[in-house]
Amino acid sequence: RLWRMREFCLREVEPLESEVEHSQIMALTSAIGAGLRVAYLDRSDGPLNYHHFPENAQAAPSVHLLYRPGHYDLLYPGRSPGLV
């Protein structure tokens, strides 16, 4: 089974220009032991949409990301007024 995980990572996680899926974000939060907040910037009118991972997290998220179609940026709370 370990080879399947390594093969998956080589094929789906590590290549540039590949989309990160929900399962990969959940694996990341599990691996680092921290909550994650994603702000989705999808070019629609209105405020940003936020999603928290894992969804049932009790603590405040430690990692903040901005998702633009095809790309994630790391955000630093307190340095980006209005985003986080």
Secondary structure, 3 states (H helix, E strand, C coil): CHHHHHHHHHHHHCCCCCCCCHHHHHHHHHHHCCCEEEEECCCCCCCCEEEEECCCCCCCCCEEEEEECCEEEEECCCCCCCCC
